């Protein structure tokens, strides 16, 4: 029996994984991961004292008793344990990646499939080399379908995550200008995301393809996928949809072969139409009926500041500041420009991880705003602030400066877009927009 198999026997008896002593649960397995600024090996004894059944460590100096299991590398062991657990599961696993909309699409798919199946979906944003193993190890015996989100900021990462999640089905939401620094440009983004298609090709899996997206069509053709299920607005699709309304909430018609059905959602932003259509397509593929699909969609409430509509005492705010890149920023700005409101305000923050393209991409977004009929424009962050002499609007180097300005110049009775990269922490502006 290998060491991974031995740990797996413990896992079957103690099926909870913890990596943080601040969230230790009794009889869990504590994996002492290392990071840039910490070494959880130093907390192994504390984890055991707090109730962990075993601690998996990779530094012999912290092996205080037989309940410490010494391995060569804790992260690799966690990933191998997840691979072993996945190999024991006999269920469909839907792997999901893309530049924008991953988490919203994952939640929509989960909301739909949960109307018929016992589903498991990635919690929050646990979509990286640590989060995906933790997600796989959270899948229980009674789960019937799993939806695993996979994020990446460099090539070969999706390949690694696929080796852990081993998806039977897959979806790439879109290809956009995200993580350009790590991927080495837009072509690098395409190559990195296509690793999901390459895995599905190798394993004879099924890919759900947005026929309206030329990049996805090109990538699926190059990969020569054998099992394709199309959705979109035109052409011969498994599911075809039509956007009816998005001012501010989305309503759409969709159909399979014959009859068309309307569904009203609680999502804002026309750019979410394709995410909703993907969830419909996957629900129909897994044999949900119309009522089940529509009930799942209509019951989904966006959260975590992703296309979330928030009403304050005097304003309506589109909270979309969980993350941002040039593609999603342009989509959000174009969306608010189409909405009906007496006064519209865009408050946008810097976009991170753009590498050498950062200055140019911020210029493109700033130029885009000049053509939109916005009543007020606020730009926040070092990159945007460097453009203050070239474009119309109010520019602030930091969110704190913007907050002070907003307190001195209150915005009332307006529709406000609040969007920027997570590191900008734009949620701190909400009290000043009440």
N, C-alpha and C positions, 0 to 999 in steps of 0.2 A: 504494500500500500504506500503510495506516494504521500509526501507531507501535505499536499493540497487535498488529497482524498481524506487524510486523517482530520484535517481542519474541517472538511465538509461534513464529516460524521458529527463533529461538535456543533456545526452550524445547524444540522437537522434537529438537534436536540435543543439548541439555543439559537433560534432563527432571527436574531436581531443584531444588526451591525451598528457599532458606534465608533466615531472617529474623533469625538470631542468630549472631554471630561465634564463639560458644562451640560451635557445632555445624556449622561450615562443612565441607562435603564437596567434594572436588575436582571442578572443572568444574560447579559448581552456578550457579544464578542467585541473586544476593543482592538481596533487596528491602529497601531501607533505610526501614523503617517508623518512624513517630514515635509516641511515647506521652506521657503526662503528665510523666514524669520522665526521658525520654531522647529523643535524636534519632539514629537509626541512620545518618543521612547522615555523621556524624562517623566512622563505622567502615567506610565504603566502601573506602577505600584498604587498610585492614587486611584486609578480606574478600578483596580481589583478591590481596593478598600471600599469603593463606592458601590460595589455590587456586581461588577463585571465577572462573568464566569471564567473567561480566559483573556489574556492580552497577547496579541501577536506583535512581536518586536523584531528589530533587525540589528540591535546593539546588545551584545552579550553582557555588557556592564550593568544593564537594567533588568537582568533575569533574576528576580528576587525569590522566585519559587517555581514549582512545577506547573503552575497555571500560566506562566509566561512561555509562549511558544516562539522559539527563535527561528527566523527565516532569513533568507539571503537579502530580500528586499520586500518590505511590507506592501508597497504599492503594487508591485508585480504579483504578489501573492493574492491581494484583493482582486485584481483583474482575473487571475487564473481561477480563483474560487468562483467568480461570477460566470466565467466560461463553463465551468463544470456544472454549476446550477442550471445554466441555460440549456446545456445538453440533456438535462433530465426533464425539461419541460416539453410537452407535446402540444403546443398551442401556436396560433399565428402570432408573430411579433411584427408590428409595423414600425419600421425605422423611418424617422422623419428628420430632414435637415433642410437648409436653405439660408439665404442671406437675410430675409425678413419674414416675419409672421410665423416663425416656428412654434413658439409657445401658444399663441392664439389658436393656430390650426390644431395643435396637439390637444388643447382643451376642448375645441369644438368636436373633434373626432371622438374624444372620450365621452363628451356629453351625449353624442348620438349613439354610439355603440352601447353605452350603459343602459339604454332603454331596452336592450334585449339580452346583453351578456354581462357577466361579471368581469369587469375590465380593470386593468391596472395601467396608469399613465404616469410618466415622469412627474415627480413632485417639483413644483416651482421651476427652477432653472438648473437642475442637476443633470447637465447635459455634456459634461466633459469627461476626461480620462478617469476622474474619481467619481463623478456623479452617475455616469452610465453603469459602472459596476454596482454601485449602491442601489440603483434603480432595479437592475436585474435581480439582485439579491433580496429585493423587497417583494418580488412576485411570489404569491402563495399558491398552494396546491389547487385551490378552487378557482383560480383565475382562468378565464376562458380566452381572452385576447389581451395583449399588452401593446401599448403605444409608447415607444421610446424615442425621446427627442435627442438628437445628436448635434452638438455645436462644434465648430472648429474655427481656428484662426491661422492655420497653416496646413500645408499639404501633408498627406499620410495620416492625419488625425482621424478623418472619417473611416479610413481603412482600419485603423486600430479599433475604433468604436464598433465597427461592424463585426470584427473578430470576436468581440465580447457579447454584443447584443444578438448577433446571428439572425438578422431580420429575414422573415419569409416574404414580406411585402415592404415596399418603400415608396416614399414621396419626397421630392425636392420641391419646396414651395415656390422658389424663384431664385434667380441669380442676380445679385446686385453689387453695388460698390461698397462692400463691407470687408473689414479686416484686410485692406489692401496691403498694409505693411507686411503682415505675416505671410500672406499668400503670394506676394510678389506681383501685384497688379490684377486686373480683371480676368485675364486669361488664366492666371493662377487660381482665382476663385472658381472658375468653371471646372478646372482640372481637379481641384480639391473636392468639390461637391459631387463630381461624377464618380468618385470612389464608391458611393452608395450604389450607383447603377452597375459598376464593375462587380461588386460583391453579388448583387442580385443575378447578374448574368452567370456568374460562376456557379451559383447555387440554384439556378433555375427558378428564381423568385419572380414575383409580380410587381411591376412598377405602375403607379398611378401618375398619369402625365397630363399637365395642363396644355391642351392643344393650342391655346392662344399664345403660348410663350415660345418664341422661336429658338431661344437658347436651349430649353429643355427638349424640344423636338430634335435639335441638332445633336445634343449630348446622348439622347436615347438611341438615335440612329447610329452614331459613331460606336456606341457600346454594343450595338446589335442585340438589344434585349429581345428575348423571345416572348415574354408575357407582358403585354401592355394593356392598360385600361385607361381610356381617355375621358377627360371632362373638359368643358369649355363653353364658349358662346356660339361657335360656328363649327361646321363640319360634322362628320359622323362620329358621335361620341356615345359612350355608355350613359353619361349624364350631361345634358345640355341646360344651361341656365341663362336667364335674362335679368339684369339689374333693373328694378322698377323704381326704387326710391333710395336716397341716401342723404336725406336732409331733415334731421341729422342721422336718423336710424335707418338701417338697411332693410329693404324688403325686396324679394326676388321671386321670380317664377322659375321652376325647374321641372324637367321631365326626363323620363327614360326613353322608352320607345314611342309612347303614345300620349296619354293625357298629361296636361300641365298642372302643376300645383304651386300655390303661393305660400310663402312663409315670411313672417315678420320677425325680425331679430332685435336684440338689444345692443347690437354693435354699430358703431359709427365709423365713417371712413369708407369711401367707395373701394379703396384698395383692399378691404377685407372681403369683398365679394368673392374673389377667387379662393380665399381660405374657407369660406362657407361652402362653396361649391365642391371643394375637395372633400370636406366632411360628408356632404351628401353622397358623393360618389363612393366613398369607402363604406358608408352605411348601407347603401343599396347593394354594393358588391357582396357584403356579408349578410344579405337577405333580410334587412330590416324593411318593414313596410312603410308607406308614406306617413301614417300617423306617428309611428315611432320616430322617424327621422325629423319630422317637423316639431314634435314635442321636445326632442333633445335640443334642437336649435333655438326654439322659442324660450326654453327654460335657462339657456346659458346667459349668465351675467358677466361681462368683462370685468377684470380686476387687475391688480398689480400695475396700474398706470399704463396699461396697453390699450389704446383706443377707448379709454374709459371716459364716459360723459359724466361730469360732476357739476351739480348746480349749487352755487353759493347764494348768499343773501341777495346779491345783485347781478351776478354773472353766470354764464354757462361756460365751463372750461372743458376742452378736449385734453384730457391728461394722457399724454403719449410720450412720457419722458423716461420710460424704463431704459430705452436705448435709442441710438440714432446713427444713421450712416447716410451718405448722399442720396441713395435710392429711396429710403424710407422718408427722409426729410422732404425731398421733392414731392413725393406722393402726398404727404400730410399737408403741405402748403397748397398744392393744387386742389386738394379736397376742400379745405376751408374756404378757398376762393369761390367754390361753386355753391356754398351754402347760403341760405337766406338769413340775414341778420341786419339789424339797423346799424350796428357798429361791430367791426371785426378787427381783432388784434392778434398778431403773431408774435410770440415770445420764443425765440429759438436760441439754443446754446451750442457750443462747440461740439463737433463730431470727432471722436477719437479713433486711433489705430489706422490712420490713413497714410502714414509714412511720408514719402516724398511728394505725395499728391495732396497733402493736407491744405496747403495754401490755395492751390488751383480749385480744389473741390469746394472750399468755403467761398471762393469768389463766384463760382457757378451758382451756388445757393443764394448768395447775396444778390446776384444779378437777377435771378428768378423772382425774388421778392419784389423787385422794382416794377415788374410787369403785372403784379397782382393788385387787385383793388382792395387793399387793406387800409383801414383807418389809422392804424398805428403799427409800427414795427420796432421790436426791441431785440437787439443782438447781444449775446452774453458770452464771454470767454476770450481767451488770449488770441485765438485765431480770428474770430470775427472783429475783435477790437482793433486789430491791425488794419482793418478795411474801413475804418470810420470816416476817413477823408474822401472815400470814393463812392459811397452809397448813401441813400437817404435812410434815416431811421435814427433811433437812439442806441448808442453803443456803450457797453459796460464791460470792464475787464473781469469782474467777478460777480457771482450771484448776489453777494452781500451789497455791492454797489447798486445793482438793479433793485434789490429789495428796498433800499433806502429811497431810491427815486420813486418807486411805486407808492411808498407810504406818503411821500410828499405830493405825488400826482396820482391820486386814486383813479383806477379804471372802474367805471360803473356801467351797468346795462349793456354788456358786451358779450360777444362770442369770442372766446380766447383759445388759441392753440398754444399749448405749452409743450415744447419738444426739445430734447437734447440728449447727448450721451449720458449714460448712467453716472459717470464720474462728475458731471456738472451738478448733480444733486438739486435739480430744479424744484423738487417738492418743497424746498424751504421758501419758495415764493408764494405758495398757496395762501398763507394767512394774509398776505398783502393784496390778494385778489378777491377777498371776500365781498 
